[in-house]
Amino acid sequence: MKIWIVRLIGILMVAAGAYFLPKFDQNDPDERYKKIVSIFAIPMGIMVIMATLIQIG
């Protein structure tokens, strides 16, 4: 049951990163930080999903 919660968090990370990525402007200093966070949220979410799919042991 807990693994589904972690997998859902990973899916939400990917979805949030993909949703917010085109909304931020690169030239604004505050929004540049948010854009970097959005860029890193997508692979982090994919890694969380893949880690739950690979069950070692």
C-alpha positions as CSV (number, residue, x, y, z in Angstrom):
1,M,0.0,0.0,0.0
2,K,2.8,2.4,0.8
3,I,4.5,1.9,-2.5
4,W,1.4,3.2,-4.3
5,I,1.6,6.4,-2.3
6,V,5.2,6.9,-3.3
7,R,4.4,6.1,-6.9
8,L,1.5,8.6,-6.9
9,I,3.9,11.3,-5.5
10,G,6.3,10.6,-8.4
11,I,3.5,10.9,-10.9
12,L,2.4,14.2,-9.3
13,M,6.0,15.5,-9.5
14,V,6.2,14.8,-13.2
15,A,2.8,16.3,-13.9
16,A,3.5,19.4,-11.8
17,G,6.9,19.9,-13.5
18,A,5.4,19.5,-17.0
19,Y,2.5,21.9,-16.1
20,F,4.5,24.7,-14.7
21,L,7.5,24.5,-17.0
22,P,6.1,26.6,-19.9
23,K,4.4,29.1,-17.5
24,F,7.6,30.7,-16.1
25,D,9.6,33.4,-17.8
26,Q,13.3,32.8,-18.2
27,N,14.3,36.5,-17.9
28,D,12.6,37.2,-14.5
29,P,15.1,36.3,-11.7
30,D,12.4,34.9,-9.4
31,E,10.7,32.9,-12.1
32,R,14.0,31.5,-13.3
33,Y,14.4,29.7,-10.0
34,K,10.9,28.3,-10.3
35,K,11.7,27.2,-13.9
36,I,14.8,25.3,-12.7
37,V,12.8,23.6,-10.0
38,S,10.2,22.6,-12.6
39,I,13.0,21.2,-14.9
40,F,14.4,19.1,-12.0
41,A,11.0,17.9,-10.8
42,I,10.3,15.9,-14.0
43,P,13.4,13.5,-13.8
44,M,13.1,13.3,-10.0
45,G,9.5,12.1,-10.4
46,I,10.5,9.6,-13.1
47,M,13.3,8.3,-10.8
48,V,10.8,7.8,-8.0
49,I,8.5,5.9,-10.3
50,M,11.3,3.7,-11.6
51,A,12.6,3.0,-8.1
52,T,9.2,1.7,-7.1
53,L,8.9,-0.4,-10.2
54,I,12.3,-2.0,-9.5
55,Q,11.7,-4.1,-6.4
56,I,15.0,-5.5,-5.2
57,G,14.9,-8.5,-2.8
